[in-house]
Amino acid sequence: MDMLKVNRVSAVDAIINEFITQIREGRWVPGDRLPSEAELTKTLGISRASLREATRALVHAGLLSVRQGDGTYVVAVDETAVALNRRVSSSKTTEVLEVRRGLDASAVPLAAARRTEADLTAMRAALDQRKQGADTGDLEAFVEADFQFHMSVARASHNELLADLYESLNVPFRDTLGTAMGQGTDEHEALYTAIEQHDTTQATELALGIIARMESPQSPRSQSPAEKSE
């Protein structure tokens, strides 16, 4: 019995390590659905019991999420990002915005200096989707597009650490956008233009101005995401 137990634990560990490798090397990214249980057991030569145990462990770690009747999805890249997200999600929204201000103050001038045509294309697409979400009253689409615009700006910095930090905070950052529906279209367009024109000073001022507007006392900005859901 002891040998069987050791073998089973080793199999589970091997599956966990393989899944983490797939995620960290970018073959599976957040939002991807994993292959079916039948496919994974056949491909990896493992038992369903070992696969399910490994999956449970990665769900508990926050890397995977099981959607009943739909499948298993990747939701994070590493455990550190998950822990950070959980910590930030319990913070006041004002604190989240302060962190975002610091990241934007670094990322935006770098983006204005280093952006490529591909970066501009990604920003333009996100801005168009943002406007469409606002015009149709689709809050989910608006928030997603707004975040993707700012994420594309972070990526345009071509500083991988900055972009990874921005991405790791995607959930609490999205939570700060819920009351901004339809706001700031002109500001975002101006920010895009400043980055397009390599105007680092103007781009930085505009980015920080967007955050300052979100921190305005006219908006309920002192609550945490958890408090807002009560």
KEVEXKE-615637 format. One line per 4 residues: number of its first residue (from 1); their letters; for each residue x, y, z of N, C-alpha, C. Coordinates in nm, 2 decimals, padded with zeros to 4 digits. Example, Ala and Ser with C-alpha at 12.3 -4.5 7.8 and 13.67 -1.06 7.14 Angstrom:
<pts>
1	AS	01.32:-00.57:00.78:01.23:-00.45:00.78:01.32:-00.33:00.78  01.28:-00.22:00.71:01.37:-00.11:00.71:01.29:00.00:00.79 $
</pts>
This chain:
<pts>
1	MDML	00.08:-00.12:00.00:00.00:00.00:00.00:00.09:00.13:00.00  00.20:00.12:00.08:00.28:00.24:00.08:00.34:00.27:-00.06  00.38:00.17:-00.13:00.44:00.19:-00.27:00.33:00.25:-00.36  00.21:00.20:-00.35:00.10:00.25:-00.43:00.07:00.40:-00.40 $
5	KVNR	00.08:00.43:-00.27:00.05:00.57:-00.23:00.16:00.66:-00.28  00.29:00.62:-00.27:00.40:00.70:-00.32:00.38:00.72:-00.47  00.35:00.61:-00.55:00.34:00.62:-00.69:00.23:00.72:-00.73  00.11:00.71:-00.65:00.00:00.80:-00.69:00.04:00.95:-00.66 $
9	VSAV	00.10:00.97:-00.55:00.14:01.11:-00.52:00.24:01.16:-00.62  00.33:01.08:-00.67:00.43:01.12:-00.77:00.35:01.15:-00.90  00.25:01.07:-00.93:00.18:01.10:-01.06:00.11:01.23:-01.05  00.05:01.26:-00.93:-00.02:01.39:-00.91:00.07:01.50:-00.92 $
13	DAII	00.19:01.49:-00.86:00.29:01.60:-00.86:00.34:01.62:-01.01  00.35:01.51:-01.08:00.40:01.52:-01.22:00.29:01.60:-01.30  00.17:01.57:-01.28:00.06:01.64:-01.35:00.06:01.79:-01.32  00.07:01.82:-01.19:00.07:01.96:-01.15:00.19:02.03:-01.21 $
17	NEFI	00.30:01.97:-01.21:00.42:02.03:-01.27:00.41:02.05:-01.42  00.35:01.96:-01.49:00.32:01.97:-01.63:00.23:02.08:-01.66  00.12:02.09:-01.58:00.02:02.20:-01.61:00.08:02.33:-01.58  00.16:02.35:-01.47:00.22:02.47:-01.44:00.32:02.51:-01.55 $
21	TQIR	00.39:02.42:-01.61:00.48:02.44:-01.72:00.41:02.49:-01.84  00.30:02.43:-01.87:00.21:02.47:-01.99:00.17:02.61:-01.97  00.13:02.65:-01.85:00.08:02.78:-01.82:00.19:02.89:-01.82  00.30:02.86:-01.75:00.41:02.96:-01.74:00.48:02.98:-01.88 $
25	EGRW	00.48:02.88:-01.96:00.55:02.89:-02.09:00.45:02.95:-02.20  00.33:02.98:-02.16:00.24:03.05:-02.25:00.16:02.96:-02.34  00.17:02.83:-02.33:00.10:02.74:-02.41:-00.05:02.74:-02.37  -00.07:02.75:-02.24:-00.21:02.78:-02.19:-00.21:02.91:-02.13 $
29	VPGD	-00.30:03.00:-02.16:-00.30:03.14:-02.10:-00.44:03.16:-02.03  -00.44:03.26:-01.94:-00.57:03.28:-01.88:-00.68:03.30:-01.98  -00.79:03.23:-01.95:-00.91:03.23:-02.04:-00.92:03.11:-02.12  -00.80:03.03:-02.14:-00.81:02.91:-02.22:-00.88:02.80:-02.14 $
33	RLPS	-00.95:02.72:-02.22:-01.01:02.60:-02.16:-00.92:02.48:-02.18  -00.89:02.40:-02.08:-00.81:02.29:-02.09:-00.87:02.18:-02.17  -00.79:02.09:-02.23:-00.84:01.98:-02.31:-00.93:01.90:-02.21  -01.02:01.82:-02.27:-01.11:01.74:-02.19:-01.04:01.64:-02.10 $
37	EAEL	-01.11:01.59:-02.00:-01.05:01.49:-01.91:-01.01:01.37:-01.99  -01.10:01.32:-02.08:-01.06:01.20:-02.16:-00.94:01.22:-02.24  -00.92:01.34:-02.30:-00.81:01.37:-02.38:-00.68:01.38:-02.30  -00.69:01.44:-02.18:-00.57:01.46:-02.10:-00.52:01.32:-02.04 $
41	TKTL	-00.62:01.24:-02.00:-00.58:01.11:-01.95:-00.51:01.02:-02.05  -00.56:01.03:-02.18:-00.50:00.96:-02.29:-00.36:01.01:-02.33  -00.35:01.15:-02.34:-00.23:01.21:-02.38:-00.12:01.19:-02.28  -00.15:01.21:-02.15:-00.05:01.20:-02.04:-00.03:01.06:-01.99 $
45	GISR	-00.12:00.97:-02.03:-00.11:00.83:-01.97:-00.13:00.83:-01.82  -00.23:00.89:-01.78:-00.26:00.90:-01.63:-00.40:00.86:-01.60  -00.43:00.84:-01.48:-00.56:00.79:-01.44:-00.65:00.92:-01.41  -00.78:00.90:-01.42:-00.87:01.01:-01.39:-00.86:01.05:-01.25 $
49	ASLR	-00.84:00.96:-01.16:-00.83:01.00:-01.02:-00.71:01.09:-01.00  -00.59:01.06:-01.06:-00.48:01.15:-01.04:-00.50:01.28:-01.11  -00.56:01.28:-01.22:-00.59:01.41:-01.29:-00.68:01.50:-01.21  -00.79:01.44:-01.15:-00.88:01.52:-01.07:-00.82:01.57:-00.95 $
53	EATR	-00.73:01.49:-00.89:-00.66:01.54:-00.77:-00.57:01.66:-00.80  -00.50:01.64:-00.91:-00.41:01.75:-00.95:-00.49:01.88:-00.99  -00.60:01.86:-01.05:-00.68:01.97:-01.09:-00.74:02.04:-00.96  -00.78:01.96:-00.87:-00.83:02.02:-00.74:-00.72:02.11:-00.67 $
57	ALVH	-00.60:02.06:-00.68:-00.49:02.13:-00.61:-00.46:02.26:-00.68  -00.47:02.26:-00.82:-00.44:02.39:-00.89:-00.56:02.48:-00.88  -00.68:02.43:-00.87:-00.80:02.51:-00.84:-00.78:02.58:-00.71  -00.74:02.51:-00.61:-00.72:02.56:-00.47:-00.61:02.67:-00.47 $
61	AGLL	-00.51:02.65:-00.56:-00.40:02.74:-00.57:-00.44:02.87:-00.64  -00.55:02.86:-00.72:-00.60:02.98:-00.79:-00.56:02.98:-00.93  -00.49:02.88:-00.98:-00.45:02.88:-01.12:-00.56:02.83:-01.22  -00.64:02.74:-01.17:-00.75:02.69:-01.26:-00.89:02.72:-01.19 $
65	SVRQ	-00.99:02.71:-01.28:-01.13:02.72:-01.23:-01.21:02.62:-01.31  -01.29:02.55:-01.23:-01.38:02.45:-01.29:-01.52:02.51:-01.31  -01.57:02.51:-01.43:-01.70:02.56:-01.46:-01.79:02.44:-01.49  -01.89:02.42:-01.40:-01.97:02.30:-01.41:-02.04:02.30:-01.55 $
69	GDGT	-02.03:02.18:-01.62:-02.09:02.17:-01.75:-02.02:02.24:-01.86  -01.91:02.30:-01.83:-01.84:02.37:-01.94:-01.69:02.33:-01.95  -01.62:02.31:-01.84:-01.48:02.26:-01.85:-01.40:02.33:-01.74  -01.27:02.31:-01.76:-01.17:02.37:-01.67:-01.09:02.48:-01.74 $
73	YVVA	-01.08:02.59:-01.68:-01.02:02.71:-01.74:-00.89:02.76:-01.66  -00.80:02.81:-01.74:-00.68:02.88:-01.67:-00.73:03.02:-01.63  -00.70:03.06:-01.51:-00.74:03.19:-01.46:-00.62:03.27:-01.41  -00.51:03.21:-01.40:-00.39:03.29:-01.35:-00.26:03.22:-01.40 $
77	VDET	-00.15:03.29:-01.40:-00.03:03.24:-01.45:00.06:03.18:-01.33  00.05:03.24:-01.22:00.13:03.18:-01.11:00.07:03.21:-00.97  00.11:03.13:-00.87:00.05:03.15:-00.74:00.07:03.28:-00.68  00.19:03.34:-00.71:00.22:03.47:-00.65:00.12:03.58:-00.70 $
81	AVAL	00.08:03.57:-00.83:-00.01:03.67:-00.88:-00.15:03.65:-00.82  -00.18:03.52:-00.79:-00.31:03.49:-00.73:-00.32:03.55:-00.59  -00.21:03.53:-00.51:-00.20:03.58:-00.37:-00.21:03.73:-00.38  -00.14:03.80:-00.47:-00.14:03.94:-00.48:-00.28:03.99:-00.52 $
85	NRRV	-00.35:03.92:-00.61:-00.48:03.96:-00.65:-00.58:03.95:-00.53  -00.57:03.85:-00.46:-00.65:03.83:-00.34:-00.63:03.94:-00.24  -00.50:03.98:-00.22:-00.47:04.09:-00.13:-00.53:04.22:-00.18  -00.51:04.25:-00.31:-00.55:04.38:-00.36:-00.70:04.38:-00.36 $
89	SSSK	-00.77:04.27:-00.39:-00.91:04.27:-00.40:-00.98:04.30:-00.27  -00.91:04.28:-00.16:-00.96:04.32:-00.03:-00.93:04.46:00.02  -00.85:04.53:-00.07:-00.81:04.67:-00.04:-00.92:04.77:-00.08  -00.91:04.88:-00.02:-01.00:04.99:-00.06:-00.97:05.03:-00.21 $
93	TTEV	-01.08:05.07:-00.28:-01.06:05.11:-00.42:-00.96:05.23:-00.43  -00.96:05.32:-00.33:-00.87:05.43:-00.34:-00.73:05.38:-00.34  -00.70:05.27:-00.27:-00.56:05.22:-00.26:-00.53:05.15:-00.39  -00.62:05.08:-00.46:-00.60:05.02:-00.59:-00.57:05.13:-00.69 $
97	LEVR	-00.64:05.24:-00.69:-00.61:05.35:-00.78:-00.48:05.41:-00.76  -00.43:05.42:-00.63:-00.30:05.47:-00.60:-00.19:05.38:-00.66  -00.21:05.25:-00.65:-00.12:05.16:-00.71:-00.12:05.17:-00.86  -00.23:05.19:-00.92:-00.24:05.20:-01.06:-00.18:05.33:-01.11 $
101	RGLD	-00.19:05.44:-01.03:-00.13:05.56:-01.07:00.02:05.54:-01.07  00.08:05.47:-00.98:00.22:05.45:-00.98:00.27:05.37:-01.10  00.19:05.27:-01.14:00.23:05.19:-01.25:00.21:05.27:-01.38  00.10:05.35:-01.39:00.09:05.43:-01.51:00.19:05.53:-01.53 $
105	ASAV	00.24:05.59:-01.41:00.34:05.69:-01.42:00.47:05.64:-01.48  00.49:05.51:-01.46:00.61:05.45:-01.52:00.58:05.39:-01.66  00.47:05.33:-01.68:00.44:05.26:-01.81:00.41:05.36:-01.92  00.33:05.47:-01.89:00.28:05.55:-02.00:00.39:05.63:-02.07 $
109	PLAA	00.49:05.69:-02.00:00.59:05.76:-02.08:00.68:05.66:-02.15  00.70:05.54:-02.10:00.78:05.44:-02.18:00.70:05.40:-02.30  00.57:05.39:-02.29:00.49:05.35:-02.40:00.49:05.46:-02.51  00.49:05.59:-02.47:00.50:05.70:-02.57:00.63:05.70:-02.64 $
113	ARRT	00.73:05.66:-02.57:00.87:05.66:-02.63:00.89:05.54:-02.72  00.83:05.42:-02.68:00.87:05.29:-02.74:00.76:05.23:-02.83  00.65:05.28:-02.83:00.53:05.22:-02.90:00.57:05.18:-03.04  00.51:05.07:-03.09:00.52:05.03:-03.23:00.38:05.05:-03.30 $
117	EADL	00.38:05.03:-03.43:00.26:05.03:-03.50:00.16:04.92:-03.45  00.22:04.81:-03.42:00.13:04.70:-03.37:00.07:04.74:-03.23  00.15:04.81:-03.15:00.09:04.86:-03.02:-00.02:04.95:-03.04  -00.01:05.04:-03.14:-00.11:05.14:-03.17:-00.24:05.07:-03.22 $
121	TAMR	-00.22:04.97:-03.30:-00.33:04.89:-03.35:-00.41:04.83:-03.24  -00.34:04.77:-03.14:-00.41:04.71:-03.03:-00.48:04.82:-02.94  -00.42:04.93:-02.92:-00.49:05.04:-02.85:-00.61:05.09:-02.92  -00.60:05.11:-03.06:-00.71:05.15:-03.13:-00.83:05.06:-03.13 $
125	AALD	-00.80:04.93:-03.14:-00.91:04.83:-03.13:-00.98:04.83:-03.00  -00.90:04.85:-02.89:-00.96:04.85:-02.76:-01.05:04.98:-02.74  -01.00:05.09:-02.79:-01.08:05.21:-02.78:-01.21:05.20:-02.86  -01.20:05.14:-02.97:-01.33:05.13:-03.05:-01.43:05.04:-02.98 $
129	QRKQ	-01.38:04.93:-02.92:-01.46:04.84:-02.84:-01.52:04.91:-02.72  -01.44:04.99:-02.66:-01.48:05.07:-02.54:-01.60:05.16:-02.58  -01.58:05.23:-02.69:-01.69:05.32:-02.73:-01.82:05.24:-02.76  -01.80:05.13:-02.83:-01.92:05.05:-02.87:-01.99:05.00:-02.74 $
133	GADT	-01.91:04.96:-02.64:-01.97:04.91:-02.52:-02.05:05.02:-02.45  -01.99:05.14:-02.45:-02.06:05.26:-02.39:-02.19:05.29:-02.47  -02.18:05.29:-02.60:-02.29:05.33:-02.69:-02.41:05.23:-02.67  -02.38:05.10:-02.65:-02.48:05.00:-02.64:-02.52:04.97:-02.50 $
137	GDLE	-02.46:05.04:-02.40:-02.49:05.02:-02.26:-02.45:04.88:-02.21  -02.35:04.83:-02.27:-02.29:04.70:-02.23:-02.18:04.72:-02.13  -02.21:04.72:-02.00:-02.11:04.75:-01.90:-01.99:04.65:-01.90  -02.02:04.52:-01.92:-01.92:04.42:-01.92:-01.82:04.44:-02.04 $
141	AFVE	-01.87:04.47:-02.15:-01.79:04.49:-02.27:-01.71:04.62:-02.25  -01.77:04.72:-02.20:-01.71:04.85:-02.17:-01.59:04.83:-02.08  -01.61:04.77:-01.97:-01.50:04.75:-01.87:-01.39:04.67:-01.92  -01.42:04.56:-02.00:-01.32:04.47:-02.06:-01.24:04.55:-02.16 $
145	ADFQ	-01.30:04.63:-02.24:-01.23:04.71:-02.34:-01.15:04.82:-02.28  -01.20:04.88:-02.17:-01.12:04.99:-02.10:-01.00:04.93:-02.04  -01.01:04.81:-01.98:-00.89:04.75:-01.92:-00.79:04.71:-02.03  -00.84:04.65:-02.14:-00.75:04.61:-02.25:-00.68:04.73:-02.31 $
149	FHMS	-00.74:04.84:-02.32:-00.67:04.96:-02.37:-00.55:04.99:-02.28  -00.58:05.00:-02.15:-00.47:05.04:-02.05:-00.37:04.92:-02.05  -00.41:04.80:-02.07:-00.32:04.69:-02.07:-00.23:04.70:-02.20  -00.29:04.74:-02.31:-00.21:04.75:-02.43:-00.11:04.87:-02.42 $
153	VARA	-00.14:04.97:-02.34:-00.05:05.08:-02.31:00.07:05.02:-02.23  00.03:04.94:-02.13:00.14:04.89:-02.05:00.23:04.80:-02.13  00.17:04.72:-02.22:00.26:04.63:-02.30:00.34:04.72:-02.40  00.29:04.83:-02.44:00.37:04.92:-02.53:00.49:04.98:-02.46 $
157	SHNE	00.50:04.97:-02.33:00.62:05.01:-02.26:00.74:04.92:-02.30  00.71:04.80:-02.34:00.81:04.70:-02.37:00.90:04.67:-02.25  00.84:04.68:-02.13:00.90:04.64:-02.01:00.81:04.53:-01.96  00.86:04.41:-01.97:00.78:04.29:-01.94:00.74:04.29:-01.79 $
161	LLAD	00.82:04.33:-01.70:00.79:04.33:-01.56:00.67:04.43:-01.53  00.68:04.55:-01.59:00.56:04.64:-01.58:00.43:04.58:-01.63  00.44:04.52:-01.75:00.32:04.46:-01.81:00.27:04.35:-01.73  00.36:04.27:-01.67:00.32:04.15:-01.59:00.25:04.20:-01.46 $
165	LYES	00.30:04.31:-01.40:00.24:04.36:-01.28:00.10:04.42:-01.31  00.09:04.48:-01.42:-00.04:04.54:-01.46:-00.14:04.42:-01.48  -00.10:04.32:-01.55:-00.18:04.21:-01.58:-00.22:04.13:-01.45  -00.13:04.12:-01.36:-00.15:04.05:-01.23:-00.26:04.11:-01.15 $
169	LNVP	-00.29:04.24:-01.17:-00.39:04.32:-01.10:-00.51:04.34:-01.18  -00.54:04.26:-01.28:-00.65:04.28:-01.37:-00.78:04.28:-01.30  -00.81:04.19:-01.20:-00.94:04.19:-01.14:-00.97:04.31:-01.06  -00.89:04.35:-00.97:-00.92:04.47:-00.89:-00.92:04.60:-00.98 $
173	FRDT	-00.83:04.60:-01.08:-00.83:04.72:-01.17:-00.97:04.73:-01.24  -01.02:04.61:-01.29:-01.16:04.61:-01.35:-01.26:04.66:-01.25  -01.25:04.63:-01.12:-01.35:04.67:-01.02:-01.35:04.82:-01.01  -01.24:04.89:-01.04:-01.24:05.04:-01.03:-01.31:05.11:-01.15 $
177	LGTA	-01.35:05.03:-01.25:-01.41:05.09:-01.37:-01.56:05.08:-01.38  -01.62:05.02:-01.28:-01.77:04.99:-01.29:-01.85:05.12:-01.29  -01.81:05.23:-01.23:-01.88:05.35:-01.23:-01.84:05.45:-01.33  -01.75:05.41:-01.42:-01.69:05.50:-01.52:-01.76:05.48:-01.66 $
181	MGQG	-01.87:05.41:-01.66:-01.94:05.37:-01.79:-01.96:05.50:-01.87  -01.91:05.49:-01.99:-01.93:05.60:-02.09:-01.84:05.73:-02.06  -01.77:05.73:-01.96:-01.69:05.85:-01.92:-01.55:05.85:-01.99  -01.50:05.96:-02.01:-01.35:05.97:-02.04:-01.32:05.94:-02.18 $
185	TDEH	-01.42:05.94:-02.27:-01.39:05.91:-02.41:-01.28:06.00:-02.47  -01.31:06.13:-02.45:-01.21:06.23:-02.51:-01.08:06.22:-02.45  -01.07:06.19:-02.32:-00.94:06.17:-02.25:-00.86:06.06:-02.30  -00.93:05.95:-02.33:-00.87:05.83:-02.38:-00.82:05.85:-02.52 $
189	EALY	-00.90:05.92:-02.60:-00.86:05.94:-02.74:-00.74:06.03:-02.74  -00.73:06.13:-02.65:-00.62:06.22:-02.64:-00.50:06.15:-02.59  -00.51:06.05:-02.50:-00.40:05.97:-02.45:-00.34:05.89:-02.57  -00.43:05.83:-02.65:-00.39:05.75:-02.76:-00.31:05.84:-02.86 $
193	TAIE	-00.36:05.96:-02.89:-00.29:06.06:-02.98:-00.15:06.09:-02.92  -00.14:06.12:-02.79:-00.02:06.16:-02.74:00.09:06.05:-02.75  00.04:05.92:-02.72:00.13:05.81:-02.74:00.17:05.79:-02.88  00.08:05.81:-02.97:00.10:05.80:-03.12:00.21:05.90:-03.16 $
197	QHDT	00.21:06.02:-03.10:00.30:06.12:-03.14:00.43:06.13:-03.05  00.44:06.02:-02.97:00.56:06.01:-02.89:00.57:06.13:-02.79  00.46:06.19:-02.75:00.46:06.30:-02.65:00.45:06.24:-02.51  00.57:06.22:-02.45:00.57:06.15:-02.32:00.51:06.24:-02.21 $
201	TQAT	00.53:06.37:-02.21:00.48:06.46:-02.11:00.33:06.46:-02.11  00.28:06.49:-02.23:00.13:06.50:-02.25:00.06:06.36:-02.21  00.12:06.26:-02.26:00.06:06.12:-02.23:00.06:06.10:-02.08  00.16:06.13:-02.01:00.17:06.10:-01.87:00.06:06.19:-01.80 $
205	ELAL	00.05:06.32:-01.83:-00.04:06.40:-01.77:-00.19:06.35:-01.79  -00.21:06.31:-01.91:-00.35:06.26:-01.95:-00.38:06.13:-01.87  -00.28:06.04:-01.86:-00.31:05.91:-01.79:-00.33:05.94:-01.64  -00.26:06.03:-01.58:-00.28:06.06:-01.44:-00.41:06.14:-01.42 $
209	GIIA	-00.44:06.22:-01.52:-00.57:06.29:-01.51:-00.69:06.19:-01.51  -00.68:06.09:-01.59:-00.79:05.99:-01.59:-00.81:05.93:-01.46  -00.70:05.89:-01.39:-00.71:05.83:-01.26:-00.76:05.94:-01.16  -00.71:06.06:-01.17:-00.76:06.17:-01.08:-00.91:06.18:-01.09 $
213	RMES	-00.97:06.17:-01.21:-01.11:06.18:-01.23:-01.18:06.07:-01.16  -01.12:05.95:-01.17:-01.18:05.83:-01.10:-01.18:05.84:-00.95  -01.08:05.92:-00.90:-01.07:05.94:-00.75:-01.16:06.06:-00.70  -01.23:06.12:-00.80:-01.31:06.23:-00.76:-01.41:06.20:-00.65 $
217	PQSP	-01.43:06.29:-00.55:-01.52:06.27:-00.44:-01.66:06.25:-00.49  -01.69:06.29:-00.61:-01.83:06.27:-00.66:-01.86:06.12:-00.68  -01.76:06.03:-00.69:-01.78:05.89:-00.71:-01.75:05.82:-00.58  -01.82:05.70:-00.56:-01.81:05.63:-00.43:-01.68:05.55:-00.44 $
221	RSQS	-01.57:05.61:-00.41:-01.44:05.55:-00.43:-01.37:05.49:-00.31  -01.44:05.50:-00.19:-01.37:05.46:-00.07:-01.40:05.31:-00.03  -01.49:05.25:-00.11:-01.53:05.11:-00.07:-01.44:05.01:-00.14  -01.42:04.90:-00.08:-01.35:04.79:-00.14:-01.45:04.71:-00.23 $
225	PAEK	-01.40:04.64:-00.33:-01.49:04.56:-00.42:-01.58:04.47:-00.34  -01.53:04.41:-00.23:-01.62:04.33:-00.15:-01.73:04.41:-00.08  -01.70:04.53:-00.04:-01.80:04.61:00.02:-01.91:04.65:-00.08  -01.86:04.68:-00.20:-01.96:04.73:-00.30:-02.06:04.62:-00.34 $
229	SE	-02.02:04.49:-00.32:-02.11:04.38:-00.36:-02.21:04.35:-00.25  -02.20:04.41:-00.14:-02.29:04.38:-00.03:-02.43:04.44:-00.05 $
</pts>
